[in-house]
Amino acid sequence: MINYKDLGLKIGLEIHQQLDTGKLFCRCPCIIKDDKPDFTVKRSLRISASELGEMDPAALYELQKGKYFVYQGYNDVNCLVELDENPPEELNKEALNIALQVALLLNAKPINVIQFMRKIVIDGSNVSGFQRTALVAINGYIETSEGKISISTICLEEEAAKKVEDTDKYRIYNISRLGIPLIEIATGPEIKSPLGAKEAAEKIGMILRSVKGIKRGIGSIRQDVNLSIKNTARVEIKGFQDLRSIPKVIEFEINRRLKILNDKKKLEGEVRKAEADLTTSFLRPMPGASRMYPETDVPLIYITKEMLHKIELPKLLDEKVDDLEELYSLQPEIARELIKQDINFDHFVSEYRNLDPNFIARVLVEIPKEIKSRLKLDSDKLMEDNFHAVLEFINNGEISKEAALDVLADLIKDEKINLNKYKVISDKELELEIKKIVETNPNVVFGGLMGDVMKKFKGKVDGRKVAELIRKYMK
């Protein structure tokens, strides 16, 4: 087993989170499209020197490939700003407000004056050949089981275009994603282990999801890992979509680097890509500070104390989970799932007062998963109105709790709710039937009798009531 401390392992994270506010420097919507484009534009890019007249090594690497670029765009989500035919419009103030909220939730200090910079990027992912980025806050931190992890910088920047095709001569990009506001959060190198990296990423992700205006869904958040071991150059690993893969990829990269060192070879600083099989592959040389220079088309933004005082911070998702657990005695996993799915659980509980909150939570969270795994039906088709309809019938005593799964399954199959199919039988009729079943099966154990009754009255009886009556007549 590797001793990470003796190895001198240092890990830092870069989290990139898209916002859903409209684009950063134009008024186009944050809609990513994959259908047939309305137009295409062909471009070639050149490299620019920094303020000091130096050329960035990563940019030079891309330039040497000699590729041209084709950009696919859409009339309803792209404009001349993305095509670099018009200068940037006024900064999206909502995006800035969200970035400041995130900064304060991460215990960071917003800077007094925000200066947008141009970061040279000539792999074609930015039509202009650069990405606009600005430092918003510094010196934050989060608490983890490995101790305090510093948040060195929080930036606000433009999202890049989406790569569609790559050949030896050209690269095709979809620019519907280009210009979406992106928050970049960089931690310090205090993370001590692969599992610690996953924990820190989860903590930052939870804080981000606590803020309104954060984009949700696959691809809306990405994680990069910076890693080094004692007396070696840093490597940056890009391309994490699933947090669960972070420990495995880090472990692979550590072992890869140890093998290189054992072979008496030098470890170079480089950017690598996390592959689907959890290995990594070379992407490009490590970029340097020489790729940055001031953006003169965007005015300075002054952050005043009055502006910060007006910012209202949301309650963290972890706090909301704790509230649900305490108020309704829910299991932590169920409470977390309710918050994750943005379900207004308080409303459901107040609406159906005859039902136990734990049962309501099961209908909303666990039964859809069971429908998907056991019945192989697409429970994602269920709408909020479907859950309300089923809970209303159960709350009024028209169908039993046991019928909830079958009724929801019927709704997925576009079948109307047939109350006769699930109508609850009377207590008197149920007791007579159970008495008869117990007396005619004297040698059958409790579990067998329970199964027989529930099978006969599928979805029409309350399991707890059945159990009580079986025990009554087994005596």
RARALIN-V465864 format. One record per pair of residues at least 24 apart in sequence whose C-alpha atoms are under 8 Angstrom apart, sorted by the first residue. I is the first residue (numbers start at 1). J is the second residue. D is the distance in whole Angstrom. If there is no record, write none. Layout:
I_J_D + I_J_D
//
This chain:
4_192_7 + 4_193_7 + 5_192_7 + 7_229_6 + 7_230_6 + 8_228_8 + 8_229_5 + 8_230_5 + 9_192_7 + 9_193_7 + 9_227_7 + 9_228_6 + 9_229_4 + 9_230_7 + 10_189_5 + 10_190_6 + 10_191_6 + 10_192_6 + 10_227_6 + 10_228_5 + 10_229_6 + 11_188_8 + 11_189_5 + 11_190_6 + 11_191_5 + 11_192_7 + 11_193_7 + 11_197_7 + 11_225_7 + 11_226_6 + 11_227_5 + 11_228_7 + 12_186_7 + 12_187_5 + 12_188_5 + 12_189_4 + 12_190_7 + 12_191_6 + 12_197_8 + 12_225_6 + 12_226_5 + 12_227_7 + 13_185_8 + 13_186_6 + 13_187_5 + 13_188_8 + 13_189_8 + 13_197_7 + 13_201_7 + 13_223_7 + 13_224_6 + 13_225_5 + 13_226_6 + 14_184_7 + 14_185_5 + 14_186_4 + 14_187_7 + 14_223_6 + 14_224_5 + 14_225_6 + 14_226_8 + 15_183_8 + 15_184_6 + 15_185_5 + 15_186_7 + 15_201_8 + 15_221_7 + 15_222_6 + 15_223_5 + 15_224_6 + 16_182_6 + 16_183_6 + 16_184_5 + 16_185_7 + 16_221_6 + 16_222_5 + 16_223_6 + 17_182_5 + 17_183_5 + 17_184_7 + 17_208_8 + 17_214_7 + 17_215_8 + 17_220_6 + 17_221_4 + 17_222_7 + 18_159_7 + 18_180_7 + 18_181_6 + 18_182_5 + 18_183_6 + 18_214_6 + 18_215_6 + 18_220_5 + 18_221_6 + 19_95_7 + 19_180_7 + 19_181_5 + 19_182_6 + 19_183_8 + 19_213_6 + 19_214_5 + 19_215_5 + 20_180_8 + 20_181_8 + 20_213_5 + 20_214_6 + 20_215_5 + 21_92_8 + 21_94_7 + 21_95_6 + 21_181_8 + 21_213_6 + 22_92_8 + 22_180_7 + 22_181_8 + 23_92_7 + 23_179_5 + 23_180_4 + 23_181_6 + 24_91_6 + 24_92_5 + 24_95_7 + 24_157_8 + 24_158_7 + 24_179_6 + 24_180_6 + 24_181_5 + 25_81_8 + 25_88_5 + 25_89_5 + 25_90_6 + 25_91_5 + 25_92_6 + 25_179_7 + 26_79_8 + 26_81_7 + 26_88_7 + 26_89_5 + 26_90_7 + 26_91_8 + 26_92_8 + 28_76_8 + 28_77_5 + 28_78_6 + 28_79_7 + 29_77_6 + 30_77_7 + 30_176_8 + 30_177_7 + 30_180_6 + 31_77_7 + 31_176_7 + 31_177_7 + 32_176_5 + 32_177_5 + 33_176_6 + 33_177_8 + 34_174_8 + 37_72_6 + 37_73_5 + 37_74_6 + 38_72_8 + 38_73_6 + 38_74_5 + 38_75_6 + 39_72_6 + 39_73_5 + 39_74_7 + 39_75_8 + 40_70_7 + 40_71_5 + 40_72_5 + 40_73_6 + 41_70_6 + 41_71_5 + 41_72_7 + 42_68_7 + 42_69_6 + 42_70_4 + 42_71_6 + 43_68_6 + 43_69_5 + 43_70_6 + 43_71_8 + 43_127_8 + 44_68_5 + 44_69_6 + 45_122_6 + 45_124_7 + 45_128_8 + 45_129_6 + 46_122_7 + 46_129_7 + 47_120_7 + 47_122_7 + 47_129_8 + 48_120_7 + 49_290_8 + 49_291_7 + 50_290_5 + 50_291_6 + 50_292_6 + 50_293_6 + 51_290_8 + 51_292_8 + 51_293_6 + 52_290_7 + 54_290_6 + 55_290_6 + 55_291_7 + 56_120_8 + 56_287_6 + 56_288_6 + 56_289_8 + 56_290_5 + 56_291_5 + 57_285_7 + 57_286_7 + 57_287_6 + 57_288_7 + 58_284_6 + 58_285_5 + 58_286_6 + 58_287_5 + 58_288_8 + 59_120_7 + 59_121_6 + 59_122_6 + 59_123_8 + 59_287_8 + 59_291_8 + 61_284_7 + 61_285_7 + 62_122_6 + 62_123_6 + 63_122_7 + 63_123_8 + 65_168_8 + 66_169_7 + 67_168_7 + 67_169_5 + 67_170_5 + 67_171_7 + 68_169_7 + 68_170_5 + 68_171_7 + 69_124_6 + 69_170_5 + 69_171_5 + 69_172_6 + 69_173_7 + 70_170_7 + 70_171_6 + 70_172_5 + 70_173_6 + 71_127_8 + 71_172_6 + 71_173_5 + 71_174_6 + 71_175_6 + 72_172_7 + 72_173_6 + 72_174_5 + 72_175_6 + 73_174_6 + 73_175_5 + 73_176_6 + 74_176_7 + 77_176_6 + 78_175_7 + 78_176_6 + 82_127_7 + 82_175_7 + 82_178_7 + 82_179_7 + 83_127_6 + 83_128_7 + 84_127_7 + 84_128_6 + 87_297_7 + 88_297_7 + 88_298_7 + 90_298_8 + 91_298_8 + 95_181_7 + 96_156_7 + 97_311_7 + 98_211_7 + 98_212_8 + 98_213_7 + 99_136_7 + 99_154_8 + 99_155_8 + 99_156_7 + 99_183_7 + 100_136_7 + 100_137_8 + 100_308_8 + 101_211_8 + 101_311_7 + 101_312_8 + 101_313_6 + 102_207_7 + 102_208_7 + 102_211_7 + 103_136_8 + 103_137_6 + 103_140_7 + 103_154_7 + 104_313_8 + 105_207_7 + 105_313_7 + 106_140_6 + 106_141_6 + 106_142_6 + 106_151_7 + 106_207_8 + 107_139_8 + 107_140_5 + 107_141_6 + 107_142_8 + 108_137_6 + 108_138_5 + 108_139_5 + 108_140_4 + 108_141_7 + 108_151_7 + 109_137_5 + 109_138_5 + 109_139_6 + 109_140_7 + 110_136_6 + 110_137_4 + 110_138_6 + 110_303_8 + 111_135_8 + 111_136_6 + 111_137_5 + 111_138_7 + 111_303_7 + 112_302_6 + 112_303_5 + 112_304_7 + 113_300_7 + 113_301_6 + 113_302_5 + 113_303_6 + 114_300_6 + 114_301_5 + 114_302_6 + 114_303_7 + 115_294_7 + 115_295_8 + 115_299_8 + 115_300_5 + 115_301_7 + 116_294_6 + 116_295_6 + 116_298_7 + 116_300_7 + 117_292_6 + 117_293_6 + 117_294_4 + 117_295_5 + 118_291_8 + 118_292_6 + 118_293_5 + 118_294_6 + 118_295_5 + 119_291_6 + 119_292_5 + 119_293_7 + 120_291_5 + 120_292_6 + 124_171_7 + 124_173_8 + 125_160_5 + 125_161_5 + 125_162_7 + 125_163_7 + 125_173_7 + 126_160_6 + 126_161_6 + 126_178_7 + 131_157_7 + 131_158_6 + 131_160_8 + 132_157_6 + 132_158_6 + 132_295_7 + 133_157_4 + 133_158_7 + 142_200_8 + 142_203_8 + 142_204_8 + 144_196_8 + 144_199_7 + 144_200_7 + 144_203_8 + 145_196_8 + 146_191_7 + 146_192_7 + 146_196_7 + 148_190_8 + 149_187_7 + 149_188_7 + 149_189_8 + 149_190_6 + 149_191_7 + 149_200_8 + 150_187_6 + 150_188_5 + 150_190_7 + 151_185_7 + 151_186_6 + 151_187_4 + 151_188_6 + 152_185_8 + 152_186_6 + 152_187_5 + 152_188_6 + 153_185_6 + 153_186_5 + 153_187_7 + 154_183_7 + 154_184_6 + 154_185_5 + 154_186_6 + 155_183_6 + 155_184_5 + 155_185_7 + 156_181_7 + 156_182_6 + 156_183_5 + 156_184_6 + 157_181_6 + 157_182_5 + 157_183_6 + 157_184_7 + 158_182_6 + 189_226_8 + 194_246_7 + 194_247_4 + 194_248_8 + 194_250_6 + 194_251_7 + 195_246_8 + 195_247_5 + 197_246_7 + 197_247_7 + 198_243_6 + 198_244_7 + 198_246_6 + 198_247_7 + 201_243_7 + 202_243_7 + 206_316_8 + 206_317_6 + 206_318_7 + 207_316_6 + 207_317_7 + 209_317_7 + 210_314_7 + 210_315_7 + 210_316_5 + 210_317_5 + 211_314_6 + 229_254_8 + 232_267_6 + 232_268_8 + 233_267_6 + 233_268_6 + 233_269_5 + 234_268_8 + 234_269_5 + 234_270_7 + 235_268_8 + 235_269_5 + 235_270_5 + 235_271_6 + 235_272_7 + 235_286_8 + 236_270_6 + 236_271_5 + 236_272_6 + 236_286_8 + 237_271_6 + 237_272_5 + 237_273_5 + 237_274_6 + 237_280_7 + 238_271_7 + 238_272_6 + 238_273_5 + 238_274_6 + 239_273_6 + 239_274_5 + 239_275_8 + 240_274_7 + 245_278_7 + 248_278_6 + 249_274_7 + 249_278_5 + 249_279_6 + 249_280_7 + 252_278_7 + 252_279_6 + 252_280_8 + 253_279_7 + 253_280_7 + 328_357_6 + 328_358_7 + 329_358_8 + 330_357_8 + 330_358_6 + 334_361_7 + 334_362_8 + 334_365_7 + 337_365_7 + 338_364_8 + 338_365_7 + 352_391_7 + 352_392_7 + 352_395_6 + 353_395_8 + 354_395_6 + 354_396_8 + 355_395_6 + 360_391_8 + 363_387_8 + 363_404_7 + 363_405_8 + 367_405_6 + 368_405_8 + 371_405_7 + 371_409_7 + 377_409_7 + 377_412_7 + 378_412_7 + 379_409_8 + 379_412_7 + 381_412_6 + 382_408_8 + 382_411_8 + 382_412_6 + 386_411_7 + 397_424_8 + 398_423_6 + 398_424_6 + 399_423_5 + 399_424_5 + 399_459_8 + 399_460_6 + 400_424_6 + 400_459_6 + 400_460_6 + 400_461_6 + 400_462_6 + 401_459_7 + 401_461_8 + 401_462_6 + 402_458_8 + 402_459_5 + 402_460_7 + 402_461_7 + 402_462_6 + 402_463_7 + 403_458_7 + 403_459_4 + 403_460_7 + 404_459_8 + 406_459_7 + 422_458_8 + 422_459_6 + 422_460_5 + 423_460_6 + 424_459_8 + 424_460_5 + 424_461_6 + 425_460_6 + 425_461_7 + 430_461_8 + 431_469_7 + 434_466_8 + 434_469_7 + 434_470_6 + 434_473_8 + 435_469_8 + 435_470_8 + 435_473_6 + 438_470_7 + 438_473_7 + 438_474_7 + 439_473_8 + 446_470_7 + 446_471_8
//
